[in-house]
């Protein structure tokens, strides 16, 4: 209902491939509208070359069992950070991988009570490939630290408009874990 207050009858609500909703709002009322959205549980993220909101599975056995509190905390820590090119991070709560972590720039897969971290996946194009296992059996804190470090390194060392996939091909992966 809150979103619909700001839409005319002929306007459309767009759901992006990042599982985000786009609507147009007046620039002079942006802060006020964003605060209202936040009050009803909606988050507003920047558009462009930023870390996108965490992509997760579309269904699961339950929030606690699939580690969704960890996914939510990871999202809170990384979403909206500026990067050289749009960065997609995915999370899945089990080895089935519905959240497609292996095809994302950075992917997290929960295995029992620990987390495996994959980097450098590319879902589209002639050079599509799955990500590489970088770290495994991480605790939640180790996971947060590793992902934040990777994003920071990409922000500092990535070239303007360089995709994370190309960045990973250019650098020594040991830089990510040292």
N, C-alpha and C positions, 0 to 999 in steps of 0.2 A: 504494500500500500504506500509505503514511504517513497519508493522509487516512482510509482505511478503519479504522484503529486507533481512531479517535475517533467512529465511527458505530455505532449499534446496528443490528440486523437490520431493524427496522421504520422506520428513518430514511431520508430521501431526501437526495440531493445535488442542489442547485439550480444550474442554469446561467442566469445573468441575461442580459438584453439587452446588458449591458456586457461580456459574455464573461468574467464572473467566476463563481467557484464559491462558494456559501454553504453553510456547515455550522454547526451549533450546537456550541459547546464550553463547558465550565465556566468561568465568569468567574475563579475563583480559580487556574486553570491556564493562563490566556490567554498570559502571557509565555512560559512554558515551551513550550507547543504552537506558538506562532508561531516561536520559535527553532528548533524541530525542523523545521517546514515550510521555513524559510529554508535550513536545512542540506541539504535535498533539492531545492532550486531553486525553491521556491514562494514567492511574495510575498504578504504580507497587507496589505490596504489598508482604510482606514476606510470605514464605511457612512454615507451621509447627504450633506450639502451640502459635498462635496469635489470636486476634480478627479478624475475617474474614470481608470482605466488607459487608455492610448492604444489606440484601436481601429485595427486594421490590416487589410490584405487577408487573406483566408483562404488564399490560395495565391499563389505568385509564382515567378519564374525563378531565384531564388537570393538568399540573404541579402545578399551584397555588391552584386550588380547592382541590386537594388531599394532599396538604401539602408537596410537594416534596422539597421545599427549606429547610424545617425543617429536612427531611430525609437526604438530602445532607450534611447539617451542622453536624448532629449527626454522620454520617459516617466519615466526616473529623476529628471529635474529637476522635473517638474510634478505627478506623481501624489500624491494625498493632501493637496494644499494646500487649506485651507478657503476657501470661496467662498460668496456669498449664496444660491446655489441650485446643485444638481448641474450640473457642467460636463463636457460631452463633447468630447473632442479626438480627431480621426481623422487617420490617415496612410495615404497610398497611394503605392506606389513607381513609378507610371506614370500617364499621362493617362487610362487606362481607368477609374480611380477605384473599384476594388472595395471599398476601405475606406470609401467614402462620405464623403469630406472635404467635399464641397459641401453636405451635409445636416447637418453637425455644427456645434456652437457655434464651434469653431475647427477648421479643416481644413488639412492640409498635402498638397501634391501634388508629387512629385519629377518634374522635367522635365530630362532629360539629367543633368547634374551639379549642378543647382541646384534650389531649392525655391520653390514658390509658396504663399502663405499666404492663406487665405480665412477670413472671419469672418461670424457671424450667420446661419448656416444653420438651418433648422427643418424637420424631417422630418415632423412630425405636425400634424394640425389643419387648420382651415379657412384659416389664414393661413400654411400651409407655403410655404417658399421656399428657393431655393438661396442659399448664402453669397456674399458679395461679395469679389472679389479685392482684398486690402489691399496686399500686397507681393509682388514677384516677383523671380526670379533671385537668391535669397538663398543665401549660403554656410551651412554647418551652424551656425557660431557666430552669424551674423546671425539665423538662424531661432530658435535657442535664446533669444537675447536678446529678440527680438520677442515670442515666445510668453510668456515669463516676464513681460515688461512688461505685456502685455495682461491676463494673469491677475492681476497685482498691482493694476492699475488697476480691474479688476472687483471685486476683493476690497475695495478702498478706497472706491470710488464706487457700487458696486451697492447697491440697497436690499434689505433682508431679504426673502428668498423671491422676488426679482426674477430671472426667467430671463435668461440671457445675450442671448437674442433680443430681449427687451424693453429690456434695457440698451442694446443696440446701436441701437435705434430712438430712444432718449432722448438719447444723447450725440452729440457731434460726432466722427466717425471720425478726424478729424485729431489728436485727443487720443491716439489709439493709436499714431501714427507720429511724434509730435513728441518 
